[in-house]
Amino acid sequence: MDLIDYLKRQIAFSEQAFGPGSSRVDGVIDHIRKELIEIEEAPEDLEEWIDVIILALDGAWRVGYTPEEIARVLEYKLAKNKSRKWPDWRTAPAGKAIEHVREV
């Protein structure tokens, strides 16, 4: 799948269905909150996870980022996370976030 092409198609649909630009950002955030509750209720439902991804991408373009910028920062963020030091996941409490080690 070509992510940039996908984003262009998603943006066109979203603008047509929900309206243009940043005026819908608060609605996108509200929708993400609702989707997170649905994930808690059915964590094995892949479509609920995808709903959050779609909404996050929608929010990113609505605040001004281009498909190319979104794709670039997605790659950058993975590289950044891979370069960080992480605690041993086997020692982390179940049900709690595992965050990178913050150097002081």
SEFI-211300 format. One record per atom (N, C-alpha, C): residue in three letters; atom name; z, x, y. Coordinates in pm, 1 decimal, padded with zeros to 6 digits. Example, Ala and Ser with C-alpha at 12.3 -4.5 7.8 and 13.67 -1.06 7.14 Angstrom:
<gulums>
(Ala; N; (00780.0; 01319.0; -00569.0))
(Ala; CA; (00780.0; 01230.0; -00450.0))
(Ala; C; (00780.0; 01320.0; -00330.0))
(Ser; N; (00708.0; 01285.0; -00225.0))
(Ser; CA; (00714.0; 01367.0; -00106.0))
(Ser; C; (00787.0; 01290.0; 00003.0))
</gulums>
This chain:
<gulums>
(Met; N; (00000.0; 00084.1; -00118.8))
(Met; CA; (00000.0; 00000.0; 00000.0))
(Met; C; (00000.0; 00088.2; 00124.7))
(Asp; N; (-00077.2; 00050.1; 00220.8))
(Asp; CA; (-00082.9; 00118.6; 00348.9))
(Asp; C; (00019.1; 00051.5; 00441.6))
(Leu; N; (00128.7; 00120.4; 00470.1))
(Leu; CA; (00236.9; 00060.9; 00548.5))
(Leu; C; (00191.4; 00021.5; 00689.0))
(Ile; N; (00113.9; 00104.8; 00753.3))
(Ile; CA; (00069.3; 00073.1; 00889.3))
(Ile; C; (-00018.9; -00052.1; 00889.9))
(Asp; N; (-00109.0; -00062.0; 00794.4))
(Asp; CA; (-00191.5; -00182.7; 00783.3))
(Asp; C; (-00103.6; -00304.9; 00757.4))
(Tyr; N; (-00006.8; -00290.9; 00667.7))
(Tyr; CA; (00085.8; -00401.4; 00640.0))
(Tyr; C; (00157.7; -00444.6; 00768.2))
(Leu; N; (00208.8; -00348.6; 00843.2))
(Leu; CA; (00282.3; -00381.7; 00966.2))
(Leu; C; (00193.8; -00454.6; 01066.4))
(Lys; N; (00070.5; -00412.1; 01078.2))
(Lys; CA; (-00021.7; -00480.6; 01169.5))
(Lys; C; (-00041.7; -00626.1; 01126.9))
(Arg; N; (-00054.5; -00649.3; 00996.9))
(Arg; CA; (-00070.9; -00786.1; 00946.8))
(Arg; C; (00057.0; -00867.4; 00965.2))
(Gln; N; (00171.6; -00804.2; 00941.6))
(Gln; CA; (00299.1; -00873.2; 00959.9))
(Gln; C; (00319.6; -00910.8; 01106.7))
(Ile; N; (00289.4; -00819.2; 01196.9))
(Ile; CA; (00304.3; -00845.9; 01340.3))
(Ile; C; (00216.3; -00963.4; 01382.0))
(Ala; N; (00091.4; -00963.9; 01337.8))
(Ala; CA; (00000.1; -01073.5; 01373.6))
(Ala; C; (00054.6; -01207.0; 01324.6))
(Phe; N; (00102.4; -01210.9; 01201.1))
(Phe; CA; (00160.6; -01334.3; 01147.9))
(Phe; C; (00284.6; -01374.5; 01226.1))
(Ser; N; (00372.6; -01278.9; 01248.5))
(Ser; CA; (00500.3; -01307.5; 01314.0))
(Ser; C; (00481.3; -01357.5; 01456.9))
(Glu; N; (00390.4; -01295.8; 01530.3))
(Glu; CA; (00362.5; -01341.7; 01666.8))
(Glu; C; (00311.1; -01485.3; 01666.7))
(Gln; N; (00222.6; -01516.1; 01572.2))
(Gln; CA; (00165.1; -01649.4; 01563.8))
(Gln; C; (00271.0; -01752.0; 01521.7))
(Ala; N; (00354.0; -01715.6; 01424.3))
(Ala; CA; (00451.2; -01809.9; 01369.1))
(Ala; C; (00577.7; -01823.7; 01453.1))
(Phe; N; (00623.2; -01713.5; 01514.4))
(Phe; CA; (00754.9; -01713.1; 01579.2))
(Phe; C; (00751.5; -01677.7; 01727.3))
(Gly; N; (00634.4; -01642.0; 01778.3))
(Gly; CA; (00622.9; -01607.9; 01919.1))
(Gly; C; (00624.2; -01458.4; 01942.2))
(Pro; N; (00585.4; -01418.2; 02063.1))
(Pro; CA; (00570.4; -01275.6; 02094.1))
(Pro; C; (00699.6; -01207.4; 02137.1))
(Gly; N; (00699.4; -01076.9; 02120.7))
(Gly; CA; (00793.0; -00986.5; 02185.2))
(Gly; C; (00941.1; -01002.6; 02163.9))
(Ser; N; (01012.9; -00945.5; 02258.7))
(Ser; CA; (01157.9; -00927.1; 02245.9))
(Ser; C; (01239.0; -01055.0; 02262.5))
(Ser; N; (01177.4; -01163.1; 02304.7))
(Ser; CA; (01254.4; -01287.0; 02323.3))
(Ser; C; (01311.4; -01339.4; 02192.2))
(Arg; N; (01260.5; -01294.3; 02078.9))
(Arg; CA; (01307.4; -01341.4; 01947.9))
(Arg; C; (01401.8; -01243.8; 01878.7))
(Val; N; (01437.8; -01134.0; 01943.4))
(Val; CA; (01521.7; -01032.2; 01878.3))
(Val; C; (01656.1; -01089.1; 01833.4))
(Asp; N; (01722.4; -01166.0; 01917.9))
(Asp; CA; (01851.1; -01223.0; 01878.6))
(Asp; C; (01835.5; -01315.7; 01757.7))
(Gly; N; (01725.0; -01388.3; 01753.2))
(Gly; CA; (01698.0; -01474.0; 01638.3))
(Gly; C; (01675.7; -01393.4; 01511.3))
(Val; N; (01609.2; -01278.9; 01523.6))
(Val; CA; (01587.8; -01191.6; 01408.4))
(Val; C; (01722.2; -01139.8; 01357.0))
(Ile; N; (01808.5; -01097.3; 01447.1))
(Ile; CA; (01941.1; -01046.9; 01407.9))
(Ile; C; (02021.9; -01157.1; 01339.4))
(Asp; N; (02016.7; -01277.5; 01395.3))
(Asp; CA; (02085.8; -01391.2; 01334.0))
(Asp; C; (02032.7; -01418.3; 01193.4))
(His; N; (01903.0; -01409.0; 01177.8))
(His; CA; (01841.4; -01433.4; 01047.7))
(His; C; (01882.4; -01325.7; 00946.8))
(Ile; N; (01890.9; -01199.8; 00991.2))
(Ile; CA; (01936.4; -01092.3; 00901.9))
(Ile; C; (02077.3; -01121.9; 00851.7))
(Arg; N; (02165.1; -01166.5; 00940.4))
(Arg; CA; (02302.2; -01200.9; 00897.5))
(Arg; C; (02300.5; -01306.9; 00787.4))
(Lys; N; (02217.3; -01408.7; 00804.3))
(Lys; CA; (02207.9; -01515.0; 00704.0))
(Lys; C; (02153.2; -01461.7; 00572.1))
(Glu; N; (02053.6; -01374.5; 00580.8))
(Glu; CA; (01996.6; -01316.8; 00459.1))
(Glu; C; (02097.4; -01228.9; 00385.3))
(Leu; N; (02183.2; -01157.9; 00458.5))
(Leu; CA; (02284.5; -01075.0; 00393.1))
(Leu; C; (02381.4; -01160.2; 00311.5))
(Ile; N; (02414.4; -01276.7; 00360.9))
(Ile; CA; (02499.5; -01369.3; 00284.8))
(Ile; C; (02427.4; -01411.5; 00157.0))
(Glu; N; (02297.9; -01440.0; 00167.8))
(Glu; CA; (02221.0; -01477.9; 00049.4))
(Glu; C; (02215.6; -01363.4; -00051.7))
(Ile; N; (02207.9; -01239.9; -00004.3))
(Ile; CA; (02210.6; -01124.7; -00095.5))
(Ile; C; (02345.9; -01114.4; -00164.3))
(Glu; N; (02453.1; -01135.3; -00090.3))
(Glu; CA; (02585.8; -01132.5; -00152.4))
(Glu; C; (02597.9; -01236.6; -00263.3))
(Glu; N; (02535.6; -01350.6; -00243.2))
(Glu; CA; (02541.5; -01457.6; -00342.2))
(Glu; C; (02450.2; -01434.1; -00461.9))
(Ala; N; (02341.9; -01359.1; -00442.2))
(Ala; CA; (02245.2; -01333.4; -00550.1))
(Ala; C; (02186.0; -01193.3; -00534.6))
(Pro; N; (02266.6; -01088.8; -00558.6))
(Pro; CA; (02220.0; -00951.7; -00534.8))
(Pro; C; (02102.6; -00909.0; -00622.9))
(Glu; N; (02076.8; -00981.6; -00730.9))
(Glu; CA; (01965.5; -00945.7; -00818.4))
(Glu; C; (01833.2; -01007.8; -00773.8))
(Asp; N; (01836.1; -01088.2; -00668.5))
(Asp; CA; (01715.4; -01156.4; -00620.0))
(Asp; C; (01637.7; -01063.9; -00526.3))
(Leu; N; (01531.2; -01006.0; -00576.0))
(Leu; CA; (01452.8; -00910.2; -00499.0))
(Leu; C; (01397.6; -00970.8; -00370.3))
(Glu; N; (01359.4; -01096.4; -00373.2))
(Glu; CA; (01303.8; -01157.8; -00253.2))
(Glu; C; (01403.9; -01160.1; -00138.1))
(Glu; N; (01532.2; -01172.9; -00166.5))
(Glu; CA; (01632.7; -01171.6; -00060.2))
(Glu; C; (01640.8; -01033.2; 00004.1))
(Trp; N; (01632.7; -00928.5; -00076.2))
(Trp; CA; (01630.8; -00792.1; -00022.2))
(Trp; C; (01506.7; -00771.5; 00064.0))
(Ile; N; (01392.9; -00820.7; 00016.7))
(Ile; CA; (01268.2; -00805.9; 00090.8))
(Ile; C; (01274.4; -00881.8; 00222.4))
(Asp; N; (01339.7; -00997.4; 00222.9))
(Asp; CA; (01355.4; -01071.9; 00348.3))
(Asp; C; (01421.8; -00985.9; 00455.5))
(Val; N; (01523.5; -00909.9; 00417.3))
(Val; CA; (01593.3; -00823.4; 00513.5))
(Val; C; (01500.0; -00711.1; 00561.3))
(Ile; N; (01422.6; -00655.6; 00471.2))
(Ile; CA; (01328.5; -00550.3; 00509.7))
(Ile; C; (01226.5; -00604.8; 00609.0))
(Ile; N; (01169.2; -00720.0; 00578.5))
(Ile; CA; (01069.7; -00780.8; 00667.3))
(Ile; C; (01130.4; -00808.8; 00803.9))
(Leu; N; (01251.0; -00862.4; 00805.3))
(Leu; CA; (01316.6; -00892.2; 00933.0))
(Leu; C; (01347.8; -00765.1; 01010.9))
(Ala; N; (01389.6; -00658.8; 00942.7))
(Ala; CA; (01417.4; -00532.5; 01012.1))
(Ala; C; (01289.5; -00476.7; 01074.5))
(Leu; N; (01180.7; -00482.0; 01000.9))
(Leu; CA; (01052.9; -00436.3; 01055.7))
(Leu; C; (01010.3; -00523.7; 01172.9))
(Asp; N; (01034.2; -00653.9; 01162.4))
(Asp; CA; (01001.4; -00745.8; 01270.5))
(Asp; C; (01081.6; -00710.9; 01396.0))
(Gly; N; (01209.1; -00684.2; 01379.1))
(Gly; CA; (01291.8; -00646.8; 01493.4))
(Gly; C; (01245.4; -00518.0; 01558.5))
(Ala; N; (01203.1; -00422.6; 01477.8))
(Ala; CA; (01158.9; -00292.9; 01533.1))
(Ala; C; (01036.8; -00308.5; 01623.1))
(Trp; N; (00936.4; -00385.2; 01580.2))
(Trp; CA; (00819.7; -00399.4; 01668.0))
(Trp; C; (00851.0; -00486.7; 01787.9))
(Arg; N; (00941.2; -00581.0; 01770.8))
(Arg; CA; (00975.2; -00670.1; 01882.0))
(Arg; C; (01046.6; -00597.2; 01996.3))
(Val; N; (01112.6; -00486.8; 01966.7))
(Val; CA; (01175.5; -00409.3; 02074.4))
(Val; C; (01083.3; -00298.3; 02125.7))
(Gly; N; (00958.5; -00297.7; 02077.8))
(Gly; CA; (00860.4; -00209.9; 02139.6))
(Gly; C; (00800.6; -00099.8; 02055.4))
(Tyr; N; (00840.2; -00087.1; 01929.1))
(Tyr; CA; (00785.3; 00021.2; 01847.3))
(Tyr; C; (00654.0; -00019.5; 01782.1))
(Thr; N; (00561.8; 00075.1; 01774.8))
(Thr; CA; (00431.9; 00051.2; 01713.3))
(Thr; C; (00442.7; 00068.2; 01561.4))
(Pro; N; (00345.5; 00015.9; 01487.8))
(Pro; CA; (00345.8; 00040.3; 01343.0))
(Pro; C; (00350.6; 00189.1; 01309.1))
(Glu; N; (00278.4; 00269.6; 01384.6))
(Glu; CA; (00277.2; 00414.6; 01359.2))
(Glu; C; (00415.3; 00475.6; 01381.9))
(Glu; N; (00484.0; 00433.1; 01488.1))
(Glu; CA; (00618.9; 00484.8; 01515.0))
(Glu; C; (00716.5; 00441.8; 01405.8))
(Ile; N; (00707.7; 00317.5; 01364.1))
(Ile; CA; (00797.0; 00267.3; 01259.0))
(Ile; C; (00777.1; 00347.4; 01130.8))
(Ala; N; (00651.5; 00368.1; 01091.3))
(Ala; CA; (00622.6; 00444.6; 00969.8))
(Ala; C; (00672.4; 00588.3; 00981.4))
(Arg; N; (00650.9; 00649.0; 01097.7))
(Arg; CA; (00693.5; 00788.5; 01118.5))
(Arg; C; (00845.4; 00801.5; 01109.4))
(Val; N; (00918.7; 00709.4; 01171.8))
(Val; CA; (01064.9; 00718.6; 01170.6))
(Val; C; (01120.8; 00682.2; 01033.1))
(Leu; N; (01052.5; 00596.9; 00960.3))
(Leu; CA; (01093.6; 00567.5; 00822.9))
(Leu; C; (01088.9; 00695.3; 00739.0))
(Glu; N; (00979.4; 00770.7; 00750.1))
(Glu; CA; (00968.0; 00899.0; 00679.5))
(Glu; C; (01072.7; 00999.3; 00729.0))
(Tyr; N; (01088.8; 01006.4; 00861.1))
(Tyr; CA; (01185.4; 01099.2; 00921.3))
(Tyr; C; (01326.8; 01070.1; 00870.6))
(Lys; N; (01361.9; 00940.7; 00865.8))
(Lys; CA; (01498.1; 00903.5; 00827.1))
(Lys; C; (01527.2; 00939.2; 00681.3))
(Leu; N; (01427.7; 00924.0; 00594.5))
(Leu; CA; (01447.5; 00965.9; 00455.4))
(Leu; C; (01470.7; 01116.5; 00448.6))
(Ala; N; (01388.6; 01192.8; 00520.2))
(Ala; CA; (01404.7; 01339.0; 00521.1))
(Ala; C; (01541.1; 01378.0; 00576.8))
(Lys; N; (01584.1; 01309.8; 00682.5))
(Lys; CA; (01714.4; 01338.9; 00742.9))
(Lys; C; (01826.0; 01310.4; 00643.3))
(Asn; N; (01818.8; 01196.7; 00575.5))
(Asn; CA; (01922.4; 01162.8; 00477.9))
(Asn; C; (01923.6; 01260.2; 00360.7))
(Lys; N; (01805.3; 01304.2; 00319.0))
(Lys; CA; (01798.5; 01401.4; 00209.7))
(Lys; C; (01859.7; 01534.9; 00249.3))
(Ser; N; (01857.0; 01568.7; 00378.1))
(Ser; CA; (01910.0; 01697.0; 00424.1))
(Ser; C; (02061.0; 01693.8; 00445.9))
(Arg; N; (02118.9; 01576.9; 00445.4))
(Arg; CA; (02262.6; 01564.2; 00470.1))
(Arg; C; (02343.5; 01594.1; 00343.8))
(Lys; N; (02469.0; 01623.3; 00365.2))
(Lys; CA; (02561.4; 01643.6; 00253.8))
(Lys; C; (02626.1; 01509.2; 00223.0))
(Trp; N; (02630.1; 01475.2; 00094.0))
(Trp; CA; (02685.0; 01347.1; 00049.9))
(Trp; C; (02800.2; 01372.2; -00047.0))
(Pro; N; (02902.8; 01288.2; -00043.2))
(Pro; CA; (03011.8; 01303.5; -00139.6))
(Pro; C; (02964.2; 01265.2; -00280.2))
(Asp; N; (03036.5; 01307.1; -00378.6))
(Asp; CA; (03004.8; 01271.7; -00517.1))
(Asp; C; (03018.9; 01120.3; -00533.6))
(Trp; N; (02910.2; 01054.6; -00564.2))
(Trp; CA; (02910.7; 00907.9; -00575.2))
(Trp; C; (03006.0; 00858.7; -00682.9))
(Arg; N; (03034.1; 00943.8; -00782.9))
(Arg; CA; (03124.7; 00902.5; -00892.0))
(Arg; C; (03268.4; 00887.3; -00844.9))
(Thr; N; (03301.5; 00946.9; -00729.5))
(Thr; CA; (03438.4; 00938.1; -00678.6))
(Thr; C; (03452.7; 00831.9; -00569.7))
(Ala; N; (03344.8; 00766.8; -00535.4))
(Ala; CA; (03348.1; 00665.0; -00428.8))
(Ala; C; (03395.8; 00531.6; -00484.6))
(Pro; N; (03476.9; 00460.8; -00408.6))
(Pro; CA; (03523.3; 00329.4; -00453.9))
(Pro; C; (03405.3; 00232.3; -00468.8))
(Ala; N; (03404.6; 00158.2; -00577.2))
(Ala; CA; (03300.5; 00056.8; -00597.5))
(Ala; C; (03310.4; -00046.7; -00486.0))
(Gly; N; (03196.4; -00092.7; -00439.6))
(Gly; CA; (03195.7; -00195.4; -00336.8))
(Gly; C; (03215.6; -00144.7; -00195.8))
(Lys; N; (03221.8; -00014.4; -00178.5))
(Lys; CA; (03237.6; 00045.2; -00044.9))
(Lys; C; (03118.5; 00134.6; -00015.0))
(Ala; N; (03084.9; 00142.9; 00110.9))
(Ala; CA; (02972.9; 00226.8; 00152.9))
(Ala; C; (03000.1; 00373.6; 00122.4))
(Ile; N; (02895.8; 00445.8; 00085.8))
(Ile; CA; (02903.2; 00590.7; 00071.1))
(Ile; C; (02832.3; 00648.3; 00193.1))
(Glu; N; (02907.2; 00717.3; 00276.0))
(Glu; CA; (02850.6; 00775.2; 00397.8))
(Glu; C; (02841.4; 00925.8; 00383.8))
(His; N; (02747.2; 00982.7; 00457.1))
(His; CA; (02729.7; 01128.0; 00452.3))
(His; C; (02853.3; 01197.4; 00507.5))
(Val; N; (02870.7; 01321.7; 00468.5))
(Val; CA; (02983.6; 01401.6; 00515.0))
(Val; C; (02956.3; 01440.2; 00659.8))
(Arg; N; (03048.6; 01407.3; 00745.6))
(Arg; CA; (03033.1; 01437.6; 00888.3))
(Arg; C; (03103.5; 01569.4; 00917.5))
(Glu; N; (03023.1; 01666.0; 00958.4))
(Glu; CA; (03078.1; 01797.5; 00992.4))
(Glu; C; (03142.2; 01789.6; 01130.5))
(Val; N; (03260.1; 01850.1; 01144.3))
(Val; CA; (03328.3; 01850.8; 01273.6))
(Val; C; (03322.3; 01982.7; 01340.1))
</gulums>
